[in-house]
């Protein structure tokens, strides 16, 4: 039987068993069908499994394909791709030139986005990825039903910070993923959120045309050296579990906070936001978000930065092409 190498990488942490686990499968021989990828992702049963594939576009270094356990293919530039690039760099499939960033390009669906690979001052492999053009989309129409689905009071949705208020949940995206960002009053309310009502949460996502996406609840927890710190939690009915780190939602969150005046200083250059996620899952994933204004288009750009650590590696048996997902 054919076999392929795989690794389990904890993403957004340098400490094993503290980051967001990602299965990374070497498909550089381009030998797997979509169904085989779906079967492998279901077998791992992690929030996402990413396959490193040859590029189909001349401008990209690698093509990445990521799947949820339910077989849904996703295209966000989050932990699914950052962890894969950490593995690519750690496996020496690309060069890492010390603290000086080397730019490569990843193919995600129809998009080709730049990826910076470097080492931090502590010697950790550091991946910094550009996300797609950020967009504010539908606002959620009913705070009471959303709060009920999340197991909290409607008064817990919304907060005020820096003299500015965010009172309503809204879909924000930097990729095809349409996550519903839910501002929460404080850490106590964030911890009370109950993600067990999967069907009810799915119905709330449908109200914003966000099928196969998720809910990203967040609250500010103070500042460190002028950098706003937030804590967040994420749940997607397609994953069927709470995700310890969701870069495809954290990037849009940084943009959302800038657009609502919570984060200031864009006129002076790039601003930073830091999000911690996974604490309720016994993990501590740290995502660094960088937002800047494009001088030519006057639009905002978002980059996400983080590291990873190897947890395990081995080989898998390639599923038979006759098996139906």
Secondary structure, 3 states (H helix, E strand, C coil): CCEEEEEEEEECCCCCCCCEEEEEEEECCCCCCHHHHHHHHHHHCCCCEEEEECCCCCCCCEEEEEECCCCCEECCCCHHHHHHHHHHHHCCCCCCCCCCCEEEEEEECCEEEEEEEEECCCCCEEEEEECCCCEEEEECCCHHHHHHHHCCCHHHECEEECCEEECCCEEEECCCCCEEEEEECCHHHHHHCCCCCHHHHHHHHHCCCCCCCCEEEEEEEEEECCEEEEEEEEEECCCCEEECCCHHHHHHHHHHHHHCCCCCCHHHCCEEEEEEECHHHCCCEEEEEEEEECCCCCCEEEEEEECEEEEEEEEEECCCCCCCC
